[in-house]
């Protein structure tokens, strides 16, 4: 690449990558100063001027104008300085052209390295901006490699890191084979380029997967109000629609369960309960305990505690295995939930009467 071709390359880089011209030219001039000092004179103070149109390169040594010349490397006499410019006086800094005859080849090589570096930087910035704008979204990729528990996923223009803490329990990842949908947690811009961190366990993944599957969520007819999740095991989502003619739960389930099954398939069979959101906390908490049937709900709004009464045969279902159903319902609604069976409540009532 000669110098004229290089200037064309800078113009193209400016056009394609939207990098300001002055940033490019300043970077090249700084590289040319280093190249000159390395090859022709390390101790001199020099300035390199690159003509923005022709690409012509001039090197100027910067020397102090003095009455008595002692160090020709860094100084110039008043008489010699005034041959360059009659206005120079002692104490000024004069610029003397010292462009070597064979500097063009060295300059072109130095400039080429700058162009390559700037292209890399521009590419990194573009990728960073693209994925930074996709935080909290779902992306699709292929498992590339596994190192120290981290799963590296090829996203096309870059790779994402799925840390061990974000793996779906029991899920296996085979490099070159496993294709996964992941939730973008965070994008960092590092000296080595953008780093994209993703998750398979974040509750946001459930929300985004339903948005992809359910047209009524995409057009705003149905809204996901809340999500609670114990990844790999069970999740609950609360949905609502302002349109009384739309069944938000049915829309998310889909015909013959196709929509919810598509999400379940993406999550390796994780169970998903879809419940109807309500602004009435009694109704909402009752719905959240699905599939259990609730007899009554007593609300303490100040403490935000809901006391739930269920038929005796529904108690274990309402609580769930190891308390999971009640725990997920509490996370979903934001209410503390205390579940009692009808017989337990009757016994408590009898005890209260006996104490009186």
Short mmCIF file of the C-alpha atoms (twelve columns), coordinates in Angstrom:
data_MODEL
# 
_entry.id   MODEL 
# 
loop_
_atom_site.group_PDB 
_atom_site.id 
_atom_site.type_symbol 
_atom_site.label_atom_id 
_atom_site.label_alt_id 
_atom_site.label_comp_id 
_atom_site.label_asym_id 
_atom_site.label_seq_id 
_atom_site.Cartn_x 
_atom_site.Cartn_y 
_atom_site.Cartn_z 
_atom_site.pdbx_PDB_model_num 
ATOM 1   C CA . UNK A 1   0.000   0.000   0.000  1 
ATOM 2   C CA . UNK A 2   1.546   3.328   -1.063 1 
ATOM 3   C CA . UNK A 3   0.641   6.594   0.631  1 
ATOM 4   C CA . UNK A 4   -2.022  7.654   -1.890 1 
ATOM 5   C CA . UNK A 5   -3.751  4.273   -1.579 1 
ATOM 6   C CA . UNK A 6   -3.546  4.612   2.159  1 
ATOM 7   C CA . UNK A 7   -5.366  7.982   2.123  1 
ATOM 8   C CA . UNK A 8   -8.104  6.342   0.055  1 
ATOM 9   C CA . UNK A 9   -8.271  3.574   2.657  1 
ATOM 10  C CA . UNK A 10  -8.727  6.167   5.406  1 
ATOM 11  C CA . UNK A 11  -11.536 7.788   3.443  1 
ATOM 12  C CA . UNK A 12  -13.198 4.392   3.020  1 
ATOM 13  C CA . UNK A 13  -12.768 3.619   6.700  1 
ATOM 14  C CA . UNK A 14  -14.348 6.949   7.587  1 
ATOM 15  C CA . UNK A 15  -17.259 6.239   5.235  1 
ATOM 16  C CA . UNK A 16  -17.873 2.613   6.212  1 
ATOM 17  C CA . UNK A 17  -17.190 2.717   9.936  1 
ATOM 18  C CA . UNK A 18  -18.202 6.333   10.665 1 
ATOM 19  C CA . UNK A 19  -14.869 7.032   12.374 1 
ATOM 20  C CA . UNK A 20  -14.140 10.804  12.289 1 
ATOM 21  C CA . UNK A 21  -11.447 11.695  9.739  1 
ATOM 22  C CA . UNK A 22  -9.390  13.726  12.188 1 
ATOM 23  C CA . UNK A 23  -9.265  10.797  14.606 1 
ATOM 24  C CA . UNK A 24  -7.864  8.630   11.823 1 
ATOM 25  C CA . UNK A 25  -5.333  11.167  10.546 1 
ATOM 26  C CA . UNK A 26  -4.180  12.089  14.051 1 
ATOM 27  C CA . UNK A 27  -3.633  8.400   14.855 1 
ATOM 28  C CA . UNK A 28  -1.628  7.928   11.654 1 
ATOM 29  C CA . UNK A 29  0.506   11.012  12.259 1 
ATOM 30  C CA . UNK A 30  1.300   9.782   15.778 1 
ATOM 31  C CA . UNK A 31  2.331   6.420   14.295 1 
ATOM 32  C CA . UNK A 32  4.517   8.158   11.720 1 
ATOM 33  C CA . UNK A 33  6.304   10.121  14.442 1 
ATOM 34  C CA . UNK A 34  7.132   6.838   16.173 1 
ATOM 35  C CA . UNK A 35  8.269   5.299   12.873 1 
ATOM 36  C CA . UNK A 36  10.546  8.259   12.125 1 
ATOM 37  C CA . UNK A 37  12.133  8.239   15.581 1 
ATOM 38  C CA . UNK A 38  12.680  4.504   15.403 1 
ATOM 39  C CA . UNK A 39  14.415  4.663   12.018 1 
ATOM 40  C CA . UNK A 40  16.028  8.080   11.789 1 
ATOM 41  C CA . UNK A 41  16.507  9.900   15.064 1 
ATOM 42  C CA . UNK A 42  15.231  8.939   18.463 1 
ATOM 43  C CA . UNK A 43  16.230  12.081  20.324 1 
ATOM 44  C CA . UNK A 44  14.664  14.656  18.019 1 
ATOM 45  C CA . UNK A 45  11.363  16.353  18.642 1 
ATOM 46  C CA . UNK A 46  9.487   16.006  15.375 1 
ATOM 47  C CA . UNK A 47  6.075   16.641  13.907 1 
ATOM 48  C CA . UNK A 48  4.744   14.676  10.958 1 
ATOM 49  C CA . UNK A 49  2.278   16.334  8.634  1 
ATOM 50  C CA . UNK A 50  0.065   14.207  6.411  1 
ATOM 51  C CA . UNK A 51  -1.697  16.117  3.646  1 
ATOM 52  C CA . UNK A 52  -5.390  15.246  3.847  1 
ATOM 53  C CA . UNK A 53  -5.859  15.362  0.051  1 
ATOM 54  C CA . UNK A 54  -2.621  14.312  -1.625 1 
ATOM 55  C CA . UNK A 55  -1.285  12.020  1.057  1 
ATOM 56  C CA . UNK A 56  2.097   13.765  0.908  1 
ATOM 57  C CA . UNK A 57  4.116   13.310  4.099  1 
ATOM 58  C CA . UNK A 58  6.457   15.930  5.548  1 
ATOM 59  C CA . UNK A 59  8.588   15.533  8.677  1 
ATOM 60  C CA . UNK A 60  9.557   18.644  10.640 1 
ATOM 61  C CA . UNK A 61  12.207  18.740  13.351 1 
ATOM 62  C CA . UNK A 62  11.224  21.155  16.119 1 
ATOM 63  C CA . UNK A 63  14.212  23.193  17.289 1 
ATOM 64  C CA . UNK A 64  14.666  26.060  19.698 1 
ATOM 65  C CA . UNK A 65  15.915  29.299  18.104 1 
ATOM 66  C CA . UNK A 66  19.071  30.470  19.936 1 
ATOM 67  C CA . UNK A 67  21.691  33.241  19.631 1 
ATOM 68  C CA . UNK A 68  24.605  30.848  20.289 1 
ATOM 69  C CA . UNK A 69  24.255  27.417  18.759 1 
ATOM 70  C CA . UNK A 70  25.520  24.638  21.075 1 
ATOM 71  C CA . UNK A 71  23.334  21.609  20.280 1 
ATOM 72  C CA . UNK A 72  22.442  21.412  16.536 1 
ATOM 73  C CA . UNK A 73  20.248  18.367  17.212 1 
ATOM 74  C CA . UNK A 74  17.795  20.418  19.269 1 
ATOM 75  C CA . UNK A 75  18.711  24.035  18.441 1 
ATOM 76  C CA . UNK A 76  18.939  26.336  15.419 1 
ATOM 77  C CA . UNK A 77  20.634  29.706  15.143 1 
ATOM 78  C CA . UNK A 78  18.588  32.869  14.700 1 
ATOM 79  C CA . UNK A 79  20.191  33.439  11.271 1 
ATOM 80  C CA . UNK A 80  19.311  29.950  9.981  1 
ATOM 81  C CA . UNK A 81  15.819  30.115  11.484 1 
ATOM 82  C CA . UNK A 82  15.118  33.381  9.675  1 
ATOM 83  C CA . UNK A 83  15.984  31.728  6.354  1 
ATOM 84  C CA . UNK A 84  12.928  29.567  6.994  1 
ATOM 85  C CA . UNK A 85  10.756  32.389  8.354  1 
ATOM 86  C CA . UNK A 86  11.968  35.990  8.851  1 
ATOM 87  C CA . UNK A 87  9.700   36.342  11.890 1 
ATOM 88  C CA . UNK A 88  11.596  33.814  14.019 1 
ATOM 89  C CA . UNK A 89  13.315  35.237  17.148 1 
ATOM 90  C CA . UNK A 90  15.461  33.712  19.894 1 
ATOM 91  C CA . UNK A 91  13.331  31.556  22.184 1 
ATOM 92  C CA . UNK A 92  10.891  30.543  19.443 1 
ATOM 93  C CA . UNK A 93  10.471  26.970  18.250 1 
ATOM 94  C CA . UNK A 94  11.301  26.641  14.583 1 
ATOM 95  C CA . UNK A 95  10.232  23.773  12.376 1 
ATOM 96  C CA . UNK A 96  12.845  22.462  9.961  1 
ATOM 97  C CA . UNK A 97  11.839  19.987  7.277  1 
ATOM 98  C CA . UNK A 98  13.864  16.783  7.634  1 
ATOM 99  C CA . UNK A 99  11.780  14.359  5.540  1 
ATOM 100 C CA . UNK A 100 14.026  11.406  4.583  1 
ATOM 101 C CA . UNK A 101 13.980  10.382  0.909  1 
ATOM 102 C CA . UNK A 102 13.005  6.793   1.655  1 
ATOM 103 C CA . UNK A 103 10.496  7.617   4.372  1 
ATOM 104 C CA . UNK A 104 7.475   6.871   2.140  1 
ATOM 105 C CA . UNK A 105 7.855   3.099   2.318  1 
ATOM 106 C CA . UNK A 106 8.302   3.119   6.110  1 
ATOM 107 C CA . UNK A 107 5.414   5.576   6.478  1 
ATOM 108 C CA . UNK A 108 3.077   3.455   4.369  1 
ATOM 109 C CA . UNK A 109 3.835   0.372   6.475  1 
ATOM 110 C CA . UNK A 110 3.241   2.280   9.723  1 
ATOM 111 C CA . UNK A 111 0.025   3.721   8.321  1 
ATOM 112 C CA . UNK A 112 -1.173  0.292   7.257  1 
ATOM 113 C CA . UNK A 113 -0.792  -0.979  10.822 1 
ATOM 114 C CA . UNK A 114 -2.872  1.940   12.093 1 
ATOM 115 C CA . UNK A 115 -5.617  1.231   9.551  1 
ATOM 116 C CA . UNK A 116 -5.722  -2.445  10.568 1 
ATOM 117 C CA . UNK A 117 -5.878  -1.487  14.248 1 
ATOM 118 C CA . UNK A 118 -8.614  1.072   13.665 1 
ATOM 119 C CA . UNK A 119 -10.662 -1.440  11.681 1 
ATOM 120 C CA . UNK A 120 -10.383 -3.892  14.579 1 
ATOM 121 C CA . UNK A 121 -11.359 -1.220  17.092 1 
ATOM 122 C CA . UNK A 122 -14.297 -0.132  14.939 1 
ATOM 123 C CA . UNK A 123 -15.440 -3.734  14.587 1 
ATOM 124 C CA . UNK A 124 -15.241 -4.223  18.359 1 
ATOM 125 C CA . UNK A 125 -17.192 -1.020  18.984 1 
ATOM 126 C CA . UNK A 126 -19.864 -2.042  16.489 1 
ATOM 127 C CA . UNK A 127 -20.263 -5.462  18.108 1 
ATOM 128 C CA . UNK A 128 -20.333 -3.924  21.585 1 
ATOM 129 C CA . UNK A 129 -23.045 -1.427  20.608 1 
ATOM 130 C CA . UNK A 130 -25.078 -4.145  18.891 1 
ATOM 131 C CA . UNK A 131 -25.108 -6.463  21.894 1 
ATOM 132 C CA . UNK A 132 -25.248 -3.713  24.538 1 
ATOM 133 C CA . UNK A 133 -28.542 -2.729  22.920 1 
ATOM 134 C CA . UNK A 134 -29.700 -6.343  23.252 1 
ATOM 135 C CA . UNK A 135 -29.240 -6.684  27.013 1 
ATOM 136 C CA . UNK A 136 -32.324 -8.403  28.501 1 
ATOM 137 C CA . UNK A 137 -33.142 -9.975  25.122 1 
ATOM 138 C CA . UNK A 138 -32.905 -13.544 23.859 1 
ATOM 139 C CA . UNK A 139 -30.229 -14.555 21.348 1 
ATOM 140 C CA . UNK A 140 -29.684 -17.887 19.619 1 
ATOM 141 C CA . UNK A 141 -26.330 -19.613 19.177 1 
ATOM 142 C CA . UNK A 142 -24.337 -22.831 18.986 1 
ATOM 143 C CA . UNK A 143 -22.144 -24.160 21.774 1 
ATOM 144 C CA . UNK A 144 -18.553 -23.635 20.646 1 
ATOM 145 C CA . UNK A 145 -16.453 -24.885 23.546 1 
ATOM 146 C CA . UNK A 146 -16.457 -25.557 27.292 1 
ATOM 147 C CA . UNK A 147 -13.609 -24.328 29.507 1 
ATOM 148 C CA . UNK A 148 -13.500 -24.430 33.319 1 
ATOM 149 C CA . UNK A 149 -17.261 -24.763 33.423 1 
ATOM 150 C CA . UNK A 150 -17.857 -21.750 31.178 1 
ATOM 151 C CA . UNK A 151 -19.821 -22.580 28.038 1 
ATOM 152 C CA . UNK A 152 -18.797 -20.443 25.041 1 
ATOM 153 C CA . UNK A 153 -21.624 -19.886 22.573 1 
ATOM 154 C CA . UNK A 154 -21.050 -18.748 18.989 1 
ATOM 155 C CA . UNK A 155 -23.444 -15.885 18.191 1 
ATOM 156 C CA . UNK A 156 -22.043 -15.245 14.716 1 
ATOM 157 C CA . UNK A 157 -20.159 -11.949 15.059 1 
ATOM 158 C CA . UNK A 158 -18.950 -12.719 18.573 1 
ATOM 159 C CA . UNK A 159 -19.178 -15.367 21.270 1 
ATOM 160 C CA . UNK A 160 -21.094 -15.316 24.521 1 
ATOM 161 C CA . UNK A 161 -20.070 -16.713 27.895 1 
ATOM 162 C CA . UNK A 162 -22.546 -18.870 29.820 1 
ATOM 163 C CA . UNK A 163 -21.057 -19.109 33.358 1 
ATOM 164 C CA . UNK A 164 -21.622 -22.234 35.481 1 
ATOM 165 C CA . UNK A 165 -24.020 -20.311 37.766 1 
ATOM 166 C CA . UNK A 166 -26.277 -19.622 34.771 1 
ATOM 167 C CA . UNK A 167 -26.477 -23.216 33.455 1 
ATOM 168 C CA . UNK A 168 -29.855 -24.917 33.415 1 
ATOM 169 C CA . UNK A 169 -29.660 -27.766 35.985 1 
ATOM 170 C CA . UNK A 170 -29.111 -31.124 34.283 1 
ATOM 171 C CA . UNK A 171 -28.623 -29.629 30.831 1 
ATOM 172 C CA . UNK A 172 -25.720 -30.958 28.741 1 
ATOM 173 C CA . UNK A 173 -23.839 -28.901 26.186 1 
ATOM 174 C CA . UNK A 174 -22.072 -30.511 23.224 1 
ATOM 175 C CA . UNK A 175 -19.628 -28.284 21.276 1 
ATOM 176 C CA . UNK A 176 -20.647 -27.924 17.643 1 
ATOM 177 C CA . UNK A 177 -24.016 -29.596 18.218 1 
ATOM 178 C CA . UNK A 178 -26.054 -27.967 20.986 1 
ATOM 179 C CA . UNK A 179 -28.050 -24.921 19.869 1 
ATOM 180 C CA . UNK A 180 -29.535 -22.825 22.662 1 
ATOM 181 C CA . UNK A 181 -31.584 -19.718 23.281 1 
ATOM 182 C CA . UNK A 182 -29.958 -17.585 25.975 1 
ATOM 183 C CA . UNK A 183 -30.826 -14.398 27.833 1 
ATOM 184 C CA . UNK A 184 -28.301 -11.540 27.526 1 
ATOM 185 C CA . UNK A 185 -27.341 -10.586 31.087 1 
ATOM 186 C CA . UNK A 186 -24.550 -8.076  30.552 1 
ATOM 187 C CA . UNK A 187 -22.205 -6.764  27.864 1 
ATOM 188 C CA . UNK A 188 -18.774 -5.459  28.858 1 
ATOM 189 C CA . UNK A 189 -16.378 -3.528  26.624 1 
ATOM 190 C CA . UNK A 190 -12.865 -4.793  27.423 1 
ATOM 191 C CA . UNK A 191 -9.414  -4.287  25.895 1 
ATOM 192 C CA . UNK A 192 -9.815  -7.697  24.253 1 
ATOM 193 C CA . UNK A 193 -13.162 -6.732  22.755 1 
ATOM 194 C CA . UNK A 194 -16.767 -7.032  23.889 1 
ATOM 195 C CA . UNK A 195 -17.674 -9.775  26.358 1 
ATOM 196 C CA . UNK A 196 -21.286 -10.964 26.294 1 
ATOM 197 C CA . UNK A 197 -22.526 -12.777 29.409 1 
ATOM 198 C CA . UNK A 198 -25.688 -14.846 29.037 1 
ATOM 199 C CA . UNK A 199 -28.024 -16.961 31.168 1 
ATOM 200 C CA . UNK A 200 -30.308 -19.976 30.887 1 
ATOM 201 C CA . UNK A 201 -31.691 -19.530 34.429 1 
ATOM 202 C CA . UNK A 202 -32.809 -15.873 34.527 1 
ATOM 203 C CA . UNK A 203 -36.594 -15.305 34.929 1 
ATOM 204 C CA . UNK A 204 -36.345 -12.849 32.041 1 
ATOM 205 C CA . UNK A 205 -35.675 -15.778 29.698 1 
ATOM 206 C CA . UNK A 206 -39.184 -17.118 30.372 1 
ATOM 207 C CA . UNK A 207 -40.718 -13.729 29.607 1 
ATOM 208 C CA . UNK A 208 -38.772 -13.292 26.377 1 
ATOM 209 C CA . UNK A 209 -39.529 -16.817 25.152 1 
ATOM 210 C CA . UNK A 210 -43.266 -16.226 25.598 1 
ATOM 211 C CA . UNK A 211 -42.936 -12.913 23.774 1 
ATOM 212 C CA . UNK A 212 -41.402 -14.801 20.843 1 
ATOM 213 C CA . UNK A 213 -44.168 -17.424 20.812 1 
ATOM 214 C CA . UNK A 214 -47.302 -15.411 21.596 1 
ATOM 215 C CA . UNK A 215 -48.487 -12.906 18.998 1 
ATOM 216 C CA . UNK A 216 -50.871 -11.298 21.509 1 
ATOM 217 C CA . UNK A 217 -47.916 -10.414 23.739 1 
ATOM 218 C CA . UNK A 218 -46.010 -8.993  20.779 1 
ATOM 219 C CA . UNK A 219 -48.897 -6.683  19.805 1 
ATOM 220 C CA . UNK A 220 -49.602 -5.648  23.413 1 
ATOM 221 C CA . UNK A 221 -53.010 -7.345  23.733 1 
ATOM 222 C CA . UNK A 222 -51.644 -9.615  26.470 1 
ATOM 223 C CA . UNK A 223 -49.179 -8.411  29.092 1 
ATOM 224 C CA . UNK A 224 -46.852 -10.478 31.287 1 
ATOM 225 C CA . UNK A 225 -47.173 -8.909  34.723 1 
ATOM 226 C CA . UNK A 226 -44.747 -11.071 36.713 1 
ATOM 227 C CA . UNK A 227 -42.485 -14.113 36.491 1 
ATOM 228 C CA . UNK A 228 -41.104 -16.348 39.239 1 
ATOM 229 C CA . UNK A 229 -38.750 -19.182 38.489 1 
ATOM 230 C CA . UNK A 230 -36.772 -22.032 39.961 1 
ATOM 231 C CA . UNK A 231 -34.761 -22.825 36.872 1 
ATOM 232 C CA . UNK A 232 -34.858 -26.363 35.561 1 
ATOM 233 C CA . UNK A 233 -37.799 -27.269 37.782 1 
ATOM 234 C CA . UNK A 234 -40.799 -24.941 37.660 1 
ATOM 235 C CA . UNK A 235 -41.859 -21.421 36.758 1 
ATOM 236 C CA . UNK A 236 -44.986 -19.327 37.098 1 
ATOM 237 C CA . UNK A 237 -46.027 -16.390 34.944 1 
ATOM 238 C CA . UNK A 238 -48.913 -14.004 35.604 1 
ATOM 239 C CA . UNK A 239 -50.640 -12.616 32.498 1 
ATOM 240 C CA . UNK A 240 -53.365 -10.048 31.920 1 
ATOM 241 C CA . UNK A 241 -55.301 -8.429  29.111 1 
ATOM 242 C CA . UNK A 242 -57.172 -5.137  29.036 1 
ATOM 243 C CA . UNK A 243 -59.435 -6.641  26.359 1 
ATOM 244 C CA . UNK A 244 -62.294 -8.536  28.068 1 
ATOM 245 C CA . UNK A 245 -62.716 -10.638 24.934 1 
ATOM 246 C CA . UNK A 246 -59.173 -12.015 25.179 1 
ATOM 247 C CA . UNK A 247 -58.269 -14.905 27.473 1 
ATOM 248 C CA . UNK A 248 -54.621 -14.122 28.392 1 
ATOM 249 C CA . UNK A 249 -53.992 -17.595 29.830 1 
ATOM 250 C CA . UNK A 250 -55.463 -19.314 26.772 1 
ATOM 251 C CA . UNK A 251 -53.409 -17.105 24.456 1 
ATOM 252 C CA . UNK A 252 -50.199 -18.160 26.199 1 
ATOM 253 C CA . UNK A 253 -51.158 -21.832 26.311 1 
ATOM 254 C CA . UNK A 254 -52.033 -21.831 22.623 1 
ATOM 255 C CA . UNK A 255 -54.097 -24.260 20.575 1 
ATOM 256 C CA . UNK A 256 -53.611 -27.749 21.989 1 
ATOM 257 C CA . UNK A 257 -50.905 -26.284 24.232 1 
ATOM 258 C CA . UNK A 258 -48.528 -25.592 21.325 1 
ATOM 259 C CA . UNK A 259 -47.255 -22.235 22.546 1 
ATOM 260 C CA . UNK A 260 -46.435 -23.213 26.091 1 
ATOM 261 C CA . UNK A 261 -44.968 -26.515 24.907 1 
ATOM 262 C CA . UNK A 262 -42.607 -24.626 22.574 1 
ATOM 263 C CA . UNK A 263 -41.284 -22.683 25.597 1 
ATOM 264 C CA . UNK A 264 -41.101 -25.846 27.713 1 
ATOM 265 C CA . UNK A 265 -39.098 -27.476 24.908 1 
ATOM 266 C CA . UNK A 266 -36.606 -24.604 24.896 1 
ATOM 267 C CA . UNK A 267 -36.153 -25.114 28.648 1 
ATOM 268 C CA . UNK A 268 -35.596 -28.880 28.637 1 
ATOM 269 C CA . UNK A 269 -39.038 -29.731 30.014 1 
ATOM 270 C CA . UNK A 270 -39.247 -27.163 32.838 1 
ATOM 271 C CA . UNK A 271 -42.837 -27.028 34.129 1 
ATOM 272 C CA . UNK A 272 -44.627 -23.709 33.610 1 
ATOM 273 C CA . UNK A 273 -47.820 -22.540 35.348 1 
ATOM 274 C CA . UNK A 274 -49.646 -19.709 33.561 1 
ATOM 275 C CA . UNK A 275 -52.021 -17.794 35.848 1 
ATOM 276 C CA . UNK A 276 -54.311 -14.828 35.426 1 
ATOM 277 C CA . UNK A 277 -53.140 -11.600 37.071 1 
ATOM 278 C CA . UNK A 278 -55.655 -9.538  39.047 1 
ATOM 279 C CA . UNK A 279 -55.448 -6.211  40.801 1 
ATOM 280 C CA . UNK A 280 -57.443 -7.806  43.613 1 
ATOM 281 C CA . UNK A 281 -54.763 -9.468  45.785 1 
ATOM 282 C CA . UNK A 282 -57.215 -12.121 47.020 1 
ATOM 283 C CA . UNK A 283 -57.910 -13.264 43.476 1 
ATOM 284 C CA . UNK A 284 -54.304 -12.911 42.371 1 
ATOM 285 C CA . UNK A 285 -52.825 -14.921 45.259 1 
ATOM 286 C CA . UNK A 286 -55.498 -17.571 44.816 1 
ATOM 287 C CA . UNK A 287 -54.697 -17.834 41.087 1 
ATOM 288 C CA . UNK A 288 -50.963 -17.936 41.803 1 
ATOM 289 C CA . UNK A 289 -51.356 -21.130 43.837 1 
ATOM 290 C CA . UNK A 290 -52.631 -22.979 40.766 1 
ATOM 291 C CA . UNK A 291 -53.059 -25.885 40.181 1 
ATOM 292 C CA . UNK A 292 -54.354 -26.042 43.777 1 
ATOM 293 C CA . UNK A 293 -57.971 -24.981 44.466 1 
ATOM 294 C CA . UNK A 294 -58.413 -22.342 47.177 1 
ATOM 295 C CA . UNK A 295 -61.411 -22.095 49.529 1 
ATOM 296 C CA . UNK A 296 -60.768 -18.647 51.013 1 
ATOM 297 C CA . UNK A 297 -58.147 -15.899 51.246 1 
ATOM 298 C CA . UNK A 298 -57.668 -13.472 54.156 1 
ATOM 299 C CA . UNK A 299 -55.488 -10.442 53.491 1 
ATOM 300 C CA . UNK A 300 -53.388 -8.364  55.882 1 
ATOM 301 C CA . UNK A 301 -52.528 -5.430  53.624 1 
ATOM 302 C CA . UNK A 302 -50.334 -3.688  56.194 1 
ATOM 303 C CA . UNK A 303 -48.051 -6.708  56.643 1 
ATOM 304 C CA . UNK A 304 -48.711 -7.880  53.062 1 
ATOM 305 C CA . UNK A 305 -49.528 -11.368 54.303 1 
ATOM 306 C CA . UNK A 306 -52.138 -13.612 52.686 1 
ATOM 307 C CA . UNK A 307 -53.655 -16.426 54.754 1 
ATOM 308 C CA . UNK A 308 -54.863 -19.131 52.396 1 
ATOM 309 C CA . UNK A 309 -57.461 -21.758 53.275 1 
ATOM 310 C CA . UNK A 310 -57.633 -24.841 51.066 1 
ATOM 311 C CA . UNK A 311 -59.625 -28.107 51.152 1 
ATOM 312 C CA . UNK A 312 -57.774 -30.838 53.011 1 
ATOM 313 C CA . UNK A 313 -57.099 -32.754 49.807 1 
ATOM 314 C CA . UNK A 314 -55.524 -29.671 48.235 1 
ATOM 315 C CA . UNK A 315 -53.038 -28.849 51.019 1 
ATOM 316 C CA . UNK A 316 -50.041 -30.780 49.716 1 
ATOM 317 C CA . UNK A 317 -50.723 -29.538 46.152 1 
ATOM 318 C CA . UNK A 318 -50.929 -25.910 47.317 1 
ATOM 319 C CA . UNK A 319 -47.672 -26.165 49.257 1 
ATOM 320 C CA . UNK A 320 -45.968 -28.234 46.575 1 
ATOM 321 C CA . UNK A 321 -42.975 -30.530 46.768 1 
ATOM 322 C CA . UNK A 322 -40.566 -29.106 49.366 1 
ATOM 323 C CA . UNK A 323 -42.749 -25.965 49.466 1 
ATOM 324 C CA . UNK A 324 -42.038 -25.066 45.841 1 
ATOM 325 C CA . UNK A 325 -45.565 -24.122 44.739 1 
ATOM 326 C CA . UNK A 326 -46.127 -21.786 47.696 1 
ATOM 327 C CA . UNK A 327 -42.641 -20.322 47.324 1 
ATOM 328 C CA . UNK A 328 -43.109 -19.550 43.621 1 
ATOM 329 C CA . UNK A 329 -46.560 -18.063 44.270 1 
ATOM 330 C CA . UNK A 330 -45.075 -15.769 46.935 1 
ATOM 331 C CA . UNK A 331 -42.321 -14.620 44.548 1 
ATOM 332 C CA . UNK A 332 -44.850 -14.093 41.771 1 
ATOM 333 C CA . UNK A 333 -47.265 -11.978 43.807 1 
ATOM 334 C CA . UNK A 334 -44.929 -10.293 46.258 1 
ATOM 335 C CA . UNK A 335 -47.126 -11.448 49.176 1 
ATOM 336 C CA . UNK A 336 -46.142 -13.637 52.102 1 
ATOM 337 C CA . UNK A 337 -48.325 -16.713 51.956 1 
ATOM 338 C CA . UNK A 338 -49.536 -18.800 54.896 1 
ATOM 339 C CA . UNK A 339 -51.463 -21.912 53.858 1 
ATOM 340 C CA . UNK A 340 -53.835 -23.822 56.115 1 
ATOM 341 C CA . UNK A 341 -56.267 -26.646 55.407 1 
ATOM 342 C CA . UNK A 342 -59.965 -26.323 56.301 1 
ATOM 343 C CA . UNK A 343 -59.605 -28.880 59.101 1 
ATOM 344 C CA . UNK A 344 -56.589 -27.011 60.493 1 
ATOM 345 C CA . UNK A 345 -58.609 -23.784 60.533 1 
ATOM 346 C CA . UNK A 346 -61.503 -25.553 62.257 1 
ATOM 347 C CA . UNK A 347 -59.136 -26.936 64.879 1 
ATOM 348 C CA . UNK A 348 -57.682 -23.480 65.421 1 
ATOM 349 C CA . UNK A 349 -61.217 -22.126 65.828 1 
ATOM 350 C CA . UNK A 350 -62.083 -24.788 68.388 1 
ATOM 351 C CA . UNK A 351 -58.882 -24.071 70.288 1 
ATOM 352 C CA . UNK A 352 -59.686 -20.353 70.301 1 
ATOM 353 C CA . UNK A 353 -63.172 -21.042 71.719 1 
ATOM 354 C CA . UNK A 354 -61.718 -23.382 74.331 1 
ATOM 355 C CA . UNK A 355 -59.236 -20.724 75.429 1 
ATOM 356 C CA . UNK A 356 -62.067 -18.240 75.910 1 
# 
